[in-house]
């Protein structure tokens, strides 16, 4: 199997989605969230402190030092809760709520003055709670963020409950302002966060789909590459098969033109010598030993000729050059049992395929003669849609099997190397039908 | 008995074989009027010399497949009096059958190896030159073995099969008698018996009997 790493989809280049160039600060800031949150905390703290002092400078109520210090400490505490908000949102929220609760509980002195004197003034730092509600909604499951929102709204209600009497007897407008301002802010913070969470989920699903599409594209590319490779290998195999067939023909031709003809000439010469010696046998100078030696040499030459012929024919029967029909007919004639042959091929297959078809038929026929006890056999060859079909049938004992290591299995293996098939139908008692299918071209 | 000299054309692309045959035939008193290396030259030589017999190799240039066979058939058609002896490195029954189709008088088909038995080979050339028929023993063996007439052939005695085989090779009764070391009269008796068993019409003519035997074997 091909293993190849799938490249992760690269995120859009910074600024790509904006009409104006975005400074590199953006991605840098995104890489340092704690720093951003720290800056937010400092801003919240400074805002609440400045509020405290600006009120005094502007001629507002002058807070006693205790109130100033207490408020500053509480504001600092609240501001700090936003720093770990991303990593520990629930804990940060719980701490902030505890601080707010303390503020509400001990921060108000209802003494009927207007404005009321507050020991611990709610400040800009209370916005930290909004940041945390937003954070919960954005990063935490909705169950948790809704709980956080409810707790916040409860705290708002408690604060208003504590404040309201201070505005009596005309609490209407400030009360409404407090309800809308505080409760509304909390709700908006939650909705913003929830929206962000939704967007993030949406983006994630988009990215997933994009990744899936990419994976599919990759898979398709791999399939296409594999198909291309298979085609290439097929071509190479066809070339190899054709080349090897051509080489065998060359070897046979070389034998025929070289060794075989020389040996035949040698046998002719030896035959001449033998006959001349025999004619001279009556004379006194004849050497019986020489006659014997020449006779043996003559026999050897003839024997070698026969062996060489069988060898050459095993390499490539020259009659194949005249087509499968001629070759099979010669094969059938040489068979030890009568063979009915029918060859109907509209288009000659490649030489290599003809050779393979011939040797398959030869081996099947040899099997029939050796093992089946058949009285006759038929060989039929036809072509159909670019495939060559060879069927060898005999009326023998049957029971032929594709046993591992057997002759038929070897034949199957050979035809499979060129995408051929072999089927054996041989019930006990016969008849046996072996069918081989070959492509017209390797 | 020295046979009368024959006028012979040899067509064989291997020089060593061509020369060997020429020398052997010349030593035996025959006239090799032309020795050529391809079918085209063979046709010309035969047209020019009208020899008694042409000895033709099956595989010759340019394609080295069956040029010799085609040329032999053409010569046999154009000049029925010129004997054609085709010799081949391999027994190709189909080639032999094509060659013997029609009138197989003055036609021979032999395995190339047979040149080694020089006298027999020259005797075969002589038979073909005189309008006889020569078929390689190996072809005859295959015919007898794979014949669909196996049942009636099985009714022959071993000796009769032997005689039938020699007859199918194109041998005369006298030759058969010599080879089997029996008298010609005994050969006659065997032949009569064979023809009776196979249901063939008897004939006195050697060559006609050969043809009848080959027809029977569905050659």
Interface residues (C-beta under 8 A of the other chain):
Chain A: X253 X256 X257 X260 X261 X262 X264 X265 X267 X268 X269 X270 X271 X272 X275 X298 X301 X302 X305 X306 X309 X312 X313 X317 X318 X319 X321 X322 X326 X329 X330 X332 X333 X334 X335 X336 X337 X338 X339
Chain B: X13 X14 X16 X17 X20 X21 X24 X27 X59 X63 X64 X65 X66 X89 X90 X91 X92 X93 X94 X95 X112 X113 X115 X116 X117 X118 X119 X142 X143 X145 X146 X147 X148 X150
